Amino acid sequence: MIFLGPFVLSILVTYYLIKITKKYDWVYRPQSDRWSTNIVSLHGGVGIWLSFIISVFFIRGADLSNQEAIILTMSSLMMLVGLFDDIHTLMPKPKLLFQFFVCVIAIFAGVSFQFSDSNLINAAVTVFWIIGINNAVNLMDNMDGASPGLCLISVVTLSLLTLESHPELATLSMILGACLGGFLLFNFNPAQIFMGDSGSLFLGSYISMLLLSYSQTRPTEVYHTIFNIPSGLLLPAMLVLVPILDTTFVSINRYLNGYPISKGDKGHITHRLSYMYGSDRLTIALLYSYQIGTYLIVKSGHWKMLYPMVGGAVVYLCYITVKTNHLVWPKKYGDQTKTNEVEPVKDQSLSA
């Protein structure tokens, strides 16, 4: 019931949302700086949020704690901010201010990291975390099934990790996973609907704070890897590792190439993998597999596997950067195409 009900509801809500958006012409049209080549329905994030709110009301209802209610309220606020941005376009600074407001409320509500003896350090890392995951989920929404699929893996694995020890956290994670699963049936390649900023900001806010709640369940004295990273920080980060890697990767590349970090391009990990292998579906499968691999490390406790997994990813990202830079920024690297040729394959299923 916890999974099936929200899953079916999400399917129905998304199905009718597609009909409504087409009727009123609320659709995405191809743009030169975006990956999609199709006309696709917008505002899918509203469907994810609505399905989740209804499901939580019927499954948890009055059992929600004050902290859980605050997380839900703040995430709903960010959904509205994202919806406004989807319709009217909101500049980065106002969005950042809203995200900072969410951070302040979360910290005062006790939704924060607690791995350090210093409240100042915990608060600073919490602000960086919530804003960072918000933007990571948003930036990852650049190809069919990428961001919502990775969010699905994150919340389902979180539910598996907390099923016995913290069932209330597991239940909320599973409900969100079910809603994402229903939405993904229409967002997989080729997508019929995009979730937009309403979806990415809702998911980024809710998942970031859900993982903060998970962090508080971890013992503060346990550390991992040679860098002595606290368990309460490393474990949540690993459950959203792919979006974190992508945001870091694309930001560094834009900076090194003199391209505005806040401006969109086709240089994400998703795009470069698709350039390399000519398939969006294979790209998404690879990213899903990698994210599942990080969960297996957390679940098994084989932390030494983290070194080759992360190190290998960094080396490979450097390799595909060199191989595909001339496709991402043809004006700058166009003269290198004869020696570093990788032809992109643009099928009809490419997405935003």
Secondary structure in CASP SS format (residue, H / E / C, confidence):
PFRMAT SS
TARGET T0000
AUTHOR 0000-0000-0000
METHOD secondary structure of the structure
MODEL  1
M C 1.00
I C 1.00
F C 1.00
L H 1.00
G H 1.00
P H 1.00
F H 1.00
V H 1.00
L H 1.00
S H 1.00
I H 1.00
L H 1.00
V H 1.00
T H 1.00
Y H 1.00
Y H 1.00
L H 1.00
I H 1.00
K H 1.00
I H 1.00
T H 1.00
K H 1.00
K H 1.00
Y C 1.00
D C 1.00
W C 1.00
V E 1.00
Y E 1.00
R C 1.00
P C 1.00
Q C 1.00
S C 1.00
D C 1.00
R C 1.00
W C 1.00
S C 1.00
T C 1.00
N C 1.00
I C 1.00
V E 1.00
S E 1.00
L C 1.00
H C 1.00
G H 1.00
G H 1.00
V H 1.00
G H 1.00
I H 1.00
W H 1.00
L H 1.00
S H 1.00
F H 1.00
I H 1.00
I H 1.00
S H 1.00
V H 1.00
F H 1.00
F H 1.00
I H 1.00
R C 1.00
G H 1.00
A H 1.00
D H 1.00
L C 1.00
S C 1.00
N H 1.00
Q H 1.00
E H 1.00
A H 1.00
I H 1.00
I H 1.00
L H 1.00
T H 1.00
M H 1.00
S H 1.00
S H 1.00
L H 1.00
M H 1.00
M H 1.00
L H 1.00
V H 1.00
G H 1.00
L H 1.00
F H 1.00
D H 1.00
D H 1.00
I H 1.00
H H 1.00
T C 1.00
L C 1.00
M C 1.00
P H 1.00
K H 1.00
P H 1.00
K H 1.00
L H 1.00
L H 1.00
F H 1.00
Q H 1.00
F H 1.00
F H 1.00
V H 1.00
C H 1.00
V H 1.00
I H 1.00
A H 1.00
I H 1.00
F H 1.00
A C 1.00
G C 1.00
V C 1.00
S C 1.00
F C 1.00
Q C 1.00
F C 1.00
S C 1.00
D C 1.00
S C 1.00
N H 1.00
L H 1.00
I H 1.00
N H 1.00
A H 1.00
A H 1.00
V H 1.00
T H 1.00
V H 1.00
F H 1.00
W H 1.00
I H 1.00
I H 1.00
G H 1.00
I H 1.00
N H 1.00
N H 1.00
A H 1.00
V H 1.00
N H 1.00
L H 1.00
M H 1.00
D C 1.00
N C 1.00
M C 1.00
D C 1.00
G C 1.00
A H 1.00
S H 1.00
P H 1.00
G H 1.00
L H 1.00
C H 1.00
L H 1.00
I H 1.00
S H 1.00
V H 1.00
V H 1.00
T H 1.00
L H 1.00
S H 1.00
L H 1.00
L H 1.00
T H 1.00
L C 1.00
E C 1.00
S C 1.00
H C 1.00
P H 1.00
E H 1.00
L H 1.00
A H 1.00
T H 1.00
L H 1.00
S H 1.00
M H 1.00
I H 1.00
L H 1.00
G H 1.00
A H 1.00
C H 1.00
L H 1.00
G H 1.00
G H 1.00
F H 1.00
L H 1.00
L H 1.00
F H 1.00
N H 1.00
F C 1.00
N C 1.00
P C 1.00
A C 1.00
Q C 1.00
I E 1.00
F C 1.00
M C 1.00
G H 1.00
D H 1.00
S H 1.00
G H 1.00
S H 1.00
L H 1.00
F H 1.00
L H 1.00
G H 1.00
S H 1.00
Y H 1.00
I H 1.00
S H 1.00
M H 1.00
L H 1.00
L H 1.00
L H 1.00
S H 1.00
Y H 1.00
S H 1.00
Q C 1.00
T C 1.00
R C 1.00
P C 1.00
T C 1.00
E C 1.00
V C 1.00
Y E 1.00
H E 1.00
T C 1.00
I C 1.00
F C 1.00
N C 1.00
I E 1.00
P E 1.00
S H 1.00
G H 1.00
L H 1.00
L H 1.00
L H 1.00
P H 1.00
A H 1.00
M H 1.00
L C 1.00
V C 1.00
L H 1.00
V H 1.00
P H 1.00
I H 1.00
L H 1.00
D H 1.00
T H 1.00
T H 1.00
F H 1.00
V H 1.00
S H 1.00
I H 1.00
N H 1.00
R H 1.00
Y H 1.00
L H 1.00
N C 1.00
G C 1.00
Y C 1.00
P C 1.00
I C 1.00
S C 1.00
K C 1.00
G C 1.00
D C 1.00
K C 1.00
G C 1.00
H C 1.00
I H 1.00
T H 1.00
H H 1.00
R H 1.00
L H 1.00
S H 1.00
Y H 1.00
M H 1.00
Y H 1.00
G C 1.00
S C 1.00
D H 1.00
R H 1.00
L H 1.00
T H 1.00
I H 1.00
A H 1.00
L H 1.00
L H 1.00
Y H 1.00
S H 1.00
Y H 1.00
Q H 1.00
I H 1.00
G H 1.00
T H 1.00
Y H 1.00
L H 1.00
I H 1.00
V H 1.00
K H 1.00
S H 1.00
G C 1.00
H C 1.00
W H 1.00
K H 1.00
M H 1.00
L H 1.00
Y H 1.00
P H 1.00
M H 1.00
V H 1.00
G H 1.00
G H 1.00
A H 1.00
V H 1.00
V H 1.00
Y H 1.00
L H 1.00
C H 1.00
Y H 1.00
I H 1.00
T H 1.00
V H 1.00
K H 1.00
T H 1.00
N H 1.00
H H 1.00
L H 1.00
V H 1.00
W C 1.00
P H 1.00
K H 1.00
K H 1.00
Y H 1.00
G H 1.00
D H 1.00
Q H 1.00
T C 1.00
K C 1.00
T C 1.00
N C 1.00
E C 1.00
V C 1.00
E C 1.00
P C 1.00
V C 1.00
K C 1.00
D C 1.00
Q C 1.00
S C 1.00
L C 1.00
S C 1.00
A C 1.00
END
